[in-house]
Amino acid sequence: MSSSTPNPDGLHPIVELNFKGVFPRNPFSYNHGIIFTFNDHDFSGMIYGECITFLERFMQENIKKLYYCEPGKPLISGIIAIANDEDYGGFIFQAYGTDGKICMYVDHDGQGIEDWFGFEIEEEDGDDSCIDGGENEDEIDNQTDVDVDFNEDIVTMNRTKGNEFLNRLCGEKEEGNDNNIYDDDGNKEDANVTQQHSIFNELLPWKK
């Protein structure tokens, strides 16, 4: 590991640059790289594009993606991408907020480690094949396959039963007697007797 000449006033953060290496997935780390420590470079005086140009000239290598690790955290949980001026501002904030050093990592091949993290999270969340609040597919299938025994002896609510007035009003017939007919006074008549209706005759006198 090499480093630049220390700055006697200590105004600039210590930035450890890791480059010409690769990110192995398991265990996640940065291997086979070169480490160079900047002790006297003012990274805060640059913007994102200027920092990329400076580092590429220094390494004589292209940068596909640039990362830094939040101080005090392991690489797998503290690594953060620097892809624009806003991300670079976050790096500067972290760099000047630490009493130690901050590490930068260069991806020369565009490995896309963000996709690795997303895939691992999906695998962890999907181990139980959970659907809607913790029920897995087998439990749901078992619930939908339950056999339901229907009772064939269904008793219906018949409020006209035993009520002579409602039976007459609703047209219900009494059990065992289909020929019950009642006159206007409520007297039962024989249904088999044909009712004879008076025929109007203008020659006959009528009671008024």
C-alpha positions, 0 to 999 in steps of 0.5 A: 500500500502506498500513500501521498505525503501527509498534510501537516495541517490535517485539514483534508480527510484520509481517503483510501482508494481501492482499485484494479480489484474485483468484488467476490460475491461470497463472502462479499469483499474487494480482492486482488486490488491496489490500495493508495491512500490520499492524505493531502488531496482536497476532494471537497474542491471537486464535483463528481465529474472532476473526481472521476477524471482525477481518479482515472488519470491517476489509475490509468484505468476507466471507472465503470462504477465508484463506491465508498464505504460508510465509516464504522460499517462493514463493507456489505452493509456500508457500501454506497454508490457514487453516481452523481453530484448528490452522491458525491456530496454524501461522500464528502460529508462522510469523509469530513465527518470521520476522524479516521479514513474513508475507503473508496472502491472502483468497479472497472468491469461494471459488475452490478453489485446492487443487483446482488443485494436485491437478489439476496433480499428477495431470496430471504423474504421469499423462503416461506413462499408467503402470500398475504400476511404469512399464509403459504400456498399449501395452506391456502389450497387446504382452506379452499379444498374443505368439503362442505356437507349441506343439510338436505333437511332444510326448514324454511320460515313460513309465517303463513302456516297456521294463520288463516288470514295470511293463508287467504291473503297469500293464496296458501292452501290448508294441508289436506284441503285444497277446496276450501272457499270462503264467502264475504262473511267468512263462511266456508263454501263448497268449491264444487258448487257452481256459483250462479250469478244474476243476469241483468234484465231491463224488463224485470223490476230491481230493488234499489 
